[in-house]
Amino acid sequence: MDKLAFIVPTGIGASIGGYAGDAGAYARKLSEKYTLIVNPNVVNAACFSAINDNMLYVEGYALDLFFKEQITLRPSKKNKIGVIFDKAIPESILNIHINTLNAMKMVYGIETIYEITDEPVGVEFKQNLSGISTGNINMPETLYKSAQKLIDNGCNALAPVCLFEDCDDDEDYANAKGVDIVGGVEAVISHLLTKKFLLPTAHAPAFKNVEISSEIISPKAAAEYITPTFLPCIILGLYNAPTLIPFEEKEENDICARDLNGVLMPYNSLGSTPVFKSLELNIPVFAIKENQTVLNVTKEKLKTDKITEIDTFEDFAL
């Protein structure tokens, strides 16, 4: 079966994939015809996930390594997932997340263990002048320490859950008009752990306010407004996420970048490692015009004729 990478960068307000699993239906259709590499942003939807057995769940830093031909992807099943809880999470909120893990074990048989960090992680998030969501964490070492304990206990995937301050104004996001304000720093957290340990990683935020909204909002964001925890989607994604293998240790059935038949990107967010490296490796890149972002990095800006612009996902022969 041919292989595609379907990538929607996080925190850039993508009109498809910039909210809560709103690219998931497209990914599931594509996975009927292709083995699909997806970043978490494509399939994550709070208490839901669009992931299926024909998708490989790979976060952004690992994707960059993959396209740089520094790692390969080795298909894996039934990963043991280590969950890292931020010490700053109040006990009542922590208990909701622990109940979630226990429910997922009962329903899906997913094995998880968890550690609580010794110190608060200290998450800060914001939007930069370009409108992209970003941020930083004050205590990465406390994440690393907990991660190492989980790895020492046999975990081969990591699910950090850090406390985020409640968003004061997310009306635009609820109506599918804005940028996911926490998405950028979530990517930072995942990148840090992937870089440190070379394990599949995905982050879920925890908020103090767990009140469920009774307002009707955009279907694109609805998944995040009906649950107090976003943990289920990352656990489902990580459960069968591929192992990240140093390129020099590649085996016959591993997937490398040169195996791809194409890369799908939003129309105007083409200034990334997967795009540049794909062009170097002669991997076809498809820019989907119906998927717009707050960026303005188009085929024209890159001055290349190697990128194919396609109007809609339907035109990609879903």
C-alpha positions in Angstrom: 0.0 0.0 0.0 1.3 3.5 -0.9 2.3 5.8 2.0 1.4 9.4 2.7 2.3 11.9 5.4 -0.7 14.1 6.3 0.6 17.0 8.4 -1.2 19.9 10.0 1.2 22.0 12.1 0.0 23.0 15.5 -1.1 26.4 16.7 -1.3 28.1 13.3 -5.1 28.3 12.9 -5.5 25.7 10.2 -9.0 25.8 8.8 -8.9 22.0 8.6 -7.1 20.4 11.5 -6.6 23.5 13.6 -9.3 22.7 16.1 -10.4 19.4 17.7 -10.1 16.5 15.4 -11.6 18.3 12.5 -9.1 16.8 10.1 -9.9 13.3 11.4 -12.6 12.4 8.9 -10.3 13.3 6.0 -7.5 11.2 7.6 -9.8 8.2 8.0 -10.8 8.4 4.3 -7.2 8.7 3.2 -6.2 5.7 5.3 -8.6 3.5 3.3 -6.2 3.9 0.4 -2.9 4.7 2.0 -0.8 3.9 5.0 -0.9 7.4 6.7 1.7 9.1 8.8 -0.2 11.7 10.9 0.9 14.2 13.5 -1.3 14.3 16.7 -2.9 17.5 15.5 -4.6 15.7 12.7 -6.4 13.1 14.8 -6.6 14.3 18.4 -10.0 15.3 19.6 -10.1 15.4 23.4 -12.1 12.4 24.4 -12.2 11.1 20.8 -9.5 10.1 18.3 -9.6 9.6 14.6 -6.6 7.2 14.8 -7.0 3.8 13.2 -4.7 0.8 12.5 -3.6 2.2 9.2 -2.2 5.4 10.7 1.2 6.0 12.3 1.0 8.6 15.1 4.2 10.8 15.1 4.7 14.2 16.8 6.4 17.1 15.1 10.0 16.8 16.3 10.1 13.2 15.4 8.6 14.0 12.0 11.5 16.5 11.4 14.0 13.7 12.3 12.2 11.3 10.0 12.4 13.7 7.0 16.0 14.5 7.8 16.6 10.7 7.5 17.9 10.6 11.1 15.3 8.0 12.2 13.0 5.5 10.7 9.5 4.4 11.9 9.1 0.8 13.1 5.4 -0.2 13.4 4.5 -1.1 17.0 1.5 -2.3 18.8 0.3 -2.2 22.4 2.9 0.2 23.7 3.2 0.6 27.5 2.5 4.3 28.1 4.0 6.4 30.8 1.8 9.3 31.9 3.6 12.3 33.5 1.3 14.4 35.7 2.3 18.0 36.5 2.6 18.5 40.3 0.6 21.7 39.9 -2.6 19.8 38.9 -5.1 20.0 41.8 -6.0 16.7 43.4 -9.6 16.9 42.2 -8.5 17.4 38.6 -5.8 14.7 38.9 -8.4 12.2 40.1 -10.5 12.8 36.9 -7.4 12.0 34.9 -6.6 8.8 36.9 -10.2 7.7 36.5 -9.8 8.3 32.8 -6.7 6.0 32.6 -8.6 3.3 34.6 -11.6 3.6 32.2 -9.3 3.2 29.2 -7.7 0.1 30.7 -11.1 -1.4 31.2 -12.4 -0.5 27.7 -9.3 -0.8 25.5 -6.9 -2.9 27.6 -4.3 -0.1 27.4 -1.6 -0.4 30.0 -0.5 2.8 31.6 1.5 3.8 34.6 2.0 7.3 35.9 4.4 9.6 37.8 3.8 13.0 39.3 6.5 15.5 38.8 8.5 16.6 41.9 7.9 20.3 41.0 5.3 22.3 39.1 6.3 22.3 35.4 5.4 26.0 35.0 3.6 26.3 31.6 3.3 29.7 29.9 1.5 30.2 26.6 0.9 33.1 24.3 0.5 34.2 20.7 3.4 35.9 18.9 3.2 38.8 16.5 2.4 36.5 13.6 -0.7 35.1 15.4 1.0 31.7 16.0 0.5 30.1 19.5 3.7 29.5 21.4 5.1 29.4 24.9 7.6 27.8 27.2 8.0 25.7 30.3 10.0 26.8 33.3 11.0 23.4 34.7 11.8 20.9 31.9 14.1 19.0 34.2 11.2 17.9 36.4 9.5 16.4 33.3 12.7 14.6 32.4 13.1 13.1 35.9 9.6 11.7 35.9 10.0 10.4 32.3 13.2 8.5 33.2 11.4 6.8 36.1 8.6 5.7 33.7 11.2 4.4 31.1 13.0 2.5 33.9 9.7 0.8 34.5 9.3 -0.4 31.0 7.4 2.4 29.3 8.0 3.0 25.6 5.7 6.0 25.0 5.3 9.2 27.0 2.1 11.2 27.7 2.8 14.4 29.7 -0.2 16.2 31.2 0.6 19.7 32.4 -1.5 22.3 34.1 -2.5 25.2 31.9 -4.1 28.4 33.1 -7.7 28.6 32.0 -8.1 30.6 28.8 -9.8 33.9 29.5 -11.3 34.3 26.0 -11.7 31.4 23.6 -14.8 32.5 21.9 -13.1 32.8 18.5 -11.7 29.3 18.9 -15.1 27.9 19.9 -16.5 29.4 16.7 -13.7 28.0 14.6 -12.3 31.4 13.8 -9.1 31.6 15.9 -5.9 29.9 16.8 -5.6 27.1 19.4 -3.8 29.3 22.0 -2.4 26.3 23.9 -1.3 24.2 20.9 2.1 25.8 20.4 3.4 25.2 23.9 1.9 21.7 23.8 4.2 21.0 20.8 7.1 22.5 22.8 6.5 20.0 25.6 6.3 17.0 23.3 9.4 18.2 21.3 11.5 18.4 24.5 10.7 14.9 25.6 11.0 13.4 22.1 14.4 15.0 21.7 15.6 13.8 25.1 14.4 10.2 25.0 13.5 9.4 21.4 10.2 7.9 22.3 6.7 8.5 20.9 5.3 11.5 22.9 2.1 13.5 22.9 0.8 16.1 25.4 -2.6 16.7 26.9 -3.4 19.9 28.9 -5.2 19.9 32.2 -7.3 22.8 33.3 -8.8 23.7 36.7 -12.1 24.6 35.2 -13.8 21.3 34.3 -17.3 22.7 33.8 -19.0 21.4 30.7 -20.4 24.0 28.4 -24.1 23.9 27.5 -23.7 26.3 24.6 -23.9 25.2 21.0 -20.5 25.9 19.4 -18.8 25.1 16.1 -18.6 21.3 15.3 -14.9 21.8 14.6 -14.2 22.6 18.3 -17.1 20.6 19.9 -15.0 17.7 21.1 -13.1 19.9 23.5 -16.2 21.3 25.1 -17.9 18.1 26.2 -15.1 16.6 28.4 -13.0 17.7 31.4 -10.0 15.8 30.1 -8.1 15.7 26.8 -6.2 12.6 27.8 -8.1 9.9 25.9 -7.0 11.0 22.4 -3.3 10.9 23.1 -3.5 7.5 24.9 -5.3 6.1 21.9 -2.7 7.6 19.5 0.3 6.5 21.5 -0.9 2.9 22.1 0.1 1.8 18.6 2.5 4.7 17.8 5.6 3.5 15.9 9.0 3.1 17.6 11.5 5.7 16.6 14.7 4.0 15.4 18.0 5.6 14.7 18.5 5.5 10.9 21.7 3.5 11.1 19.7 0.7 12.9 17.1 0.5 10.1 15.6 -2.9 9.4 13.8 -4.2 6.4 10.3 -3.4 7.5 11.0 0.0 8.9 9.5 3.0 7.1 11.8 5.8 6.0 11.1 9.1 4.4 12.0 7.9 0.9 9.2 5.3 1.1 6.6 8.1 1.0 4.5 8.7 -2.1 3.5 12.2 -1.0 3.1 14.8 1.7 -0.1 16.7 2.3 0.2 20.2 3.8 -2.0 23.2 4.4 -1.8 25.6 1.4 0.1 28.4 3.0 2.3 26.7 5.7 5.0 25.3 3.6 8.0 26.7 5.4 8.9 23.5 7.4 11.4 20.8 7.5 9.0 18.1 6.1 8.5 20.3 3.0 12.1 21.3 2.5 13.4 17.8 3.0 10.7 16.3 0.8 11.7 18.6 -2.0 15.3 17.5 -1.6 14.3 13.8 -1.7 11.9 14.3 -4.6 8.9 13.3 -2.5 5.8 14.9 -4.0 4.4 17.7 -1.8 0.7 18.7 -2.2 -0.6 22.0 -0.8 -4.4 21.8 -0.1 -5.9 25.2 -0.9 -9.0 24.8 1.2 -6.8 24.4 4.2 -5.6 27.9 5.1 -3.6 29.1 8.1 -2.5 32.4 9.6 0.9 31.9 7.8 1.7 33.1 4.3 4.3 30.6 3.1 3.0 29.4 -0.2 4.5 27.7 -3.3 4.9 31.2 -4.8 6.8 32.4 -1.7 9.2 29.5 -2.0 9.7 30.1 -5.7 9.4 26.4 -6.6 7.4 24.5 -9.2 7.9 21.2 -7.4 4.8 21.7 -5.1 1.4 20.7 -6.5 -1.5 22.9 -5.4 -4.8 21.1 -5.1 -8.1 22.9 -4.4 -9.7 20.4 -2.0 -9.1 17.1 -0.3 -11.8 15.7 -2.5 -9.7 16.6 -5.5 -6.9 14.5 -4.0 -9.2 11.6 -4.9 -10.4 10.7 -1.5 
